[in-house]
Each structure stands twice: as C-alpha cells, then as structure tokens.
Amino acid sequence: MKFPLSTGLIAASALALSACGGGNKAMAPVAMAPSAMTQIGVNAYLYQAAVDTLSFAPLLQADATNGVVLTDWYADPNTPGERIKLTAAILDAALRADAVRVTAVREVNQNGMWVVAPVEAATVQKLEDIILTRARDIRRTTIAPAG
C-alpha cells in the first residue's frame, strides 16, 4: 500500500542528512571500503542509514540481524490530522539500490477515527533514495585517508 507523506517530512530528512556529508576533500582514500558488510547479518551501511533516516519517528524495532527498522506512528506537527508508520527492510549484504525496501502506512483522522489513506509511491522512493545516499556517505567515511 502506498500513501502520500508530507513534503516537509522528506525535506526535513534530506536536510538533516545533508549535514552529515562534507569532510576534508583534500584527503583522498587509499582503498575502497568493502561494499558487502555482513558482521551484523545485513549490509551495515544500509542498516545504519535506515536507522539514521527513520529516526525522526520513534523507533519500535531496529534489528540489525534481520535488517528491519520499524517506527511507531509519527504525526508531523504541521499536519496533526495524519500520521505515518514506516518500515525499512535491508534485503542483502551488498550495498545495492535494490537491497533496501521502505513501506509506509498512512492514516488520517476523520471524525475522531484513524482511517487508512493512500501513500504516494514517490514518497517511499524518496525515502529509499535518502537511505541509499546516506549509506554511500557512511561507506565513504569508513575509507582510510591517505597519508
């Protein structure tokens, strides 16, 4: 099931993650960090990126062995009449675009009752893209600097 997530929520996630990048570009890596990190059962970069990305909402479960990150209901203060619950599943040990899947459930308050509402596919895709970008950034920071 797909449903629209507020643009502000995605923008806030993207803004928070943009602050994580940067660093000293003068220090070039001497070797590439491995793309398959499996000490925890799934790709460690994708798992950490999923936790980082979804941490704007209360986390119910963050299971590194199974690669599942599950949030509790989150209501954006700017849209109190709707709430979302997100799940990120890491599906592979490799850092690949198809190794992360985000699902979302959205509800809107109608006359005091929460009713399931659709989520836009672009919203879920954007969250997956943010997780992948964050995972690549984490991988880059694990590379030993030259010198």
Phi, psi and chi 1 to 4 in degrees:
 res  aa     phi    psi   chi1   chi2   chi3   chi4
   1 MET       -  131.6  176.3 -173.6  -39.7      -
   2 LYS  -111.2  146.5  -50.7  -81.0 -176.3 -169.4
   3 PHE  -152.4  155.6   49.3   91.8      -      -
   4 PRO   -74.7  136.5   19.5  -23.5      -      -
   5 LEU  -111.7  142.9 -178.2   62.4      -      -
   6 SER   -59.8  140.1   71.2      -      -      -
   7 THR   -60.7  -33.8  -55.0      -      -      -
   8 GLY   -62.5  -36.9      -      -      -      -
   9 LEU   -64.3  -46.1 -179.5   60.4      -      -
  10 ILE   -65.9  -42.2  -67.5  173.6      -      -
  11 ALA   -62.4  -41.0      -      -      -      -
  12 ALA   -63.9  -41.3      -      -      -      -
  13 SER   -63.3  -45.6  -64.7      -      -      -
  14 ALA   -64.1  -40.9      -      -      -      -
  15 LEU   -64.3  -42.7 -178.1   60.0      -      -
  16 ALA   -63.1  -39.3      -      -      -      -
  17 LEU   -74.1  -29.6  -69.7  176.9      -      -
  18 SER   -65.3  -26.3   66.8      -      -      -
  19 ALA   -74.1  -14.3      -      -      -      -
  20 CYS   -80.7  -18.9  -63.2      -      -      -
  21 GLY   -84.0 -158.3      -      -      -      -
  22 GLY    92.4 -136.6      -      -      -      -
  23 GLY    97.3 -177.0      -      -      -      -
  24 ASN   -89.2  106.5 -173.0  -10.2      -      -
  25 LYS   -74.5  -11.4  -64.3 -170.0 -171.4 -104.7
  26 ALA   -71.5  -20.9      -      -      -      -
  27 MET   -92.4  105.7  -60.2  177.6  110.1      -
  28 ALA   -87.5  144.5      -      -      -      -
  29 PRO   -69.8  147.2   22.9  -30.5      -      -
  30 VAL   -93.4  -22.9  -67.4      -      -      -
  31 ALA  -150.4  153.7      -      -      -      -
  32 MET   -81.4  139.7  -66.6  -60.3  -69.9      -
  33 ALA   -71.6  146.2      -      -      -      -
  34 PRO   -62.5  142.7   11.9  -16.8      -      -
  35 SER   -82.0  -18.7   64.4      -      -      -
  36 ALA  -108.1  106.5      -      -      -      -
  37 MET  -113.0  112.7  -62.8  -65.1  -69.0      -
  38 THR  -123.2   11.5   58.7      -      -      -
  39 GLN   -58.1  -25.3  -68.4   87.0   -8.9      -
  40 ILE  -104.2    4.0   62.1  171.6      -      -
  41 GLY   104.9  -27.0      -      -      -      -
  42 VAL  -136.6  179.6  -64.1      -      -      -
  43 ASN   -63.8  117.9 -174.7  -81.0      -      -
  44 ALA   -64.1  -35.5      -      -      -      -
  45 TYR   -66.8  -46.2  -55.8  127.3      -      -
  46 LEU   -64.9  -40.6  -74.4  170.7      -      -
  47 TYR   -62.5  -49.7  173.9   76.1      -      -
  48 GLN   -62.7  -39.5 -175.2   60.7   52.6      -
  49 ALA   -64.5  -38.1      -      -      -      -
  50 ALA   -65.3  -43.6      -      -      -      -
  51 VAL   -61.4  -46.9  170.6      -      -      -
  52 ASP   -59.6  -46.8  -68.7   -7.0      -      -
  53 THR   -68.3  -40.1  -58.9      -      -      -
  54 LEU   -90.8    0.7  -59.9 -176.3      -      -
  55 SER   -71.1   -4.5   65.4      -      -      -
  56 PHE   -66.9  -22.6   66.2   87.9      -      -
  57 ALA  -105.2  155.0      -      -      -      -
  58 PRO   -62.8  129.5   -6.0   12.1      -      -
  59 LEU   -85.3  127.6  -64.8  179.4      -      -
  60 LEU   -88.8  -37.4  -77.0 -179.8      -      -
  61 GLN  -148.9  137.1  177.5 -177.2   -1.4      -
  62 ALA  -139.4   94.3      -      -      -      -
  63 ASP  -107.8  103.0 -176.3  -13.1      -      -
  64 ALA   -69.2  -31.6      -      -      -      -
  65 THR   -65.1  -44.7  -56.8      -      -      -
  66 ASN   -94.4   -8.9  -65.1  -41.9      -      -
  67 GLY    71.5   37.6      -      -      -      -
  68 VAL  -117.6  131.1  175.3      -      -      -
  69 VAL  -124.0  120.2 -180.0      -      -      -
  70 LEU  -125.1  128.8  174.2   66.6      -      -
  71 THR   -99.5  160.7   72.7      -      -      -
  72 ASP   -84.3  178.7 -160.4   -5.0      -      -
  73 TRP   -61.7  138.6  -69.9  106.7      -      -
  74 TYR  -129.0  129.5  171.0   77.5      -      -
  75 ALA  -114.2  119.1      -      -      -      -
  76 ASP   -65.4  129.0 -175.5  -21.1      -      -
  77 PRO   -56.6  -24.9  -21.1   29.7      -      -
  78 ASN   -80.3  -16.0  -63.2  -39.5      -      -
  79 THR  -137.1   70.8   54.8      -      -      -
  80 PRO   -67.4  -13.7   23.7  -30.9      -      -
  81 GLY   -85.8    6.8      -      -      -      -
  82 GLU  -139.8  155.2   71.9  177.3   55.3      -
  83 ARG  -145.4  158.6   63.2 -175.4 -174.7  174.9
  84 ILE  -134.1  155.5   60.1  165.3      -      -
  85 LYS  -133.9  130.9 -174.6  179.9  -91.2 -163.8
  86 LEU  -120.9  148.5  -59.6  163.5      -      -
  87 THR  -133.1  131.9  -57.9      -      -      -
  88 ALA  -115.5  130.8      -      -      -      -
  89 ALA  -119.1  126.0      -      -      -      -
  90 ILE   -92.7  123.2  -50.5  -52.6      -      -
  91 LEU  -105.2   -4.3  -52.9  172.1      -      -
  92 ASP  -152.2  163.6 -160.1  -23.6      -      -
  93 ALA   -84.9  -13.5      -      -      -      -
  94 ALA   -93.1  150.5      -      -      -      -
  95 LEU   -83.5   90.4  177.3   52.5      -      -
  96 ARG  -133.4  154.6  -57.2  170.6    9.9  157.0
  97 ALA   -62.3  -32.6      -      -      -      -
  98 ASP   -90.7   12.0   62.0   -7.8      -      -
  99 ALA   -95.7    3.3      -      -      -      -
 100 VAL  -132.1  135.9   61.4      -      -      -
 101 ARG  -133.6  127.4  179.2  166.3  -60.1  131.4
 102 VAL  -109.1  134.7  173.3      -      -      -
 103 THR  -123.4  152.2   56.3      -      -      -
 104 ALA  -140.0  145.9      -      -      -      -
 105 VAL  -123.4  130.0  176.7      -      -      -
 106 ARG  -121.5  138.0  177.2  177.3  168.3 -106.9
 107 GLU  -129.3  147.0  -67.3 -177.0  -16.0      -
 108 VAL  -119.7  148.1  -66.2      -      -      -
 109 ASN   -87.9  117.2 -166.6  -36.2      -      -
 110 GLN  -122.9  111.0  -67.9 -179.8   -8.2      -
 111 ASN    55.2   41.4  -59.6  -39.4      -      -
 112 GLY    84.2    1.6      -      -      -      -
 113 MET  -120.0  139.6  -62.8 -172.2   63.5      -
 114 TRP   -83.2  126.4  -69.9  103.6      -      -
 115 VAL  -122.6  134.2  178.3      -      -      -
 116 VAL   -61.8  135.5  174.7      -      -      -
 117 ALA  -128.6  156.9      -      -      -      -
 118 PRO   -70.1  154.7   22.0  -29.0      -      -
 119 VAL  -117.8  134.8  176.2      -      -      -
 120 GLU   -69.5  136.1  -66.9  177.4   12.5      -
 121 ALA   -58.9  -33.9      -      -      -      -
 122 ALA   -63.0  -29.7      -      -      -      -
 123 THR   -66.4  -48.7  -62.0      -      -      -
 124 VAL   -64.4  -42.1  173.3      -      -      -
 125 GLN   -61.6  -40.8 -178.4   63.3   49.4      -
 126 LYS   -63.3  -42.4 -177.9   66.3  175.4  173.1
 127 LEU   -63.4  -40.9  -73.8  168.7      -      -
 128 GLU   -61.8  -41.4  -71.3  174.2   -5.3      -
 129 ASP   -63.5  -40.8  -69.8  -13.4      -      -
 130 ILE   -63.4  -42.6  -68.7  169.4      -      -
 131 ILE   -62.7  -45.6  -69.3  169.8      -      -
 132 LEU   -62.2  -43.3  -73.6  165.9      -      -
 133 THR   -62.7  -43.9  -60.1      -      -      -
 134 ARG   -63.5  -40.9  176.4   71.6 -179.3  128.2
 135 ALA   -61.9  -41.7      -      -      -      -
 136 ARG   -65.3  -38.9  -70.0 -179.5 -169.9  118.1
 137 ASP   -63.9  -42.5  -71.2  -14.9      -      -
 138 ILE   -62.5  -43.1  -65.8  169.2      -      -
 139 ARG   -60.5  -43.7 -178.9  172.6  179.7 -107.3
 140 ARG   -60.7  -37.4  -92.5 -168.3  -67.1  -85.6
 141 THR   -74.2  -12.4   63.0      -      -      -
 142 THR   -88.8   -6.3   63.4      -      -      -
 143 ILE   -76.4  133.0  -60.5  169.9      -      -
 144 ALA   -67.6  131.0      -      -      -      -
 145 PRO   -72.3  152.5   20.0  -25.3      -      -
 146 ALA   -70.9  145.6      -      -      -      -
 147 GLY   110.4      -      -      -      -      -
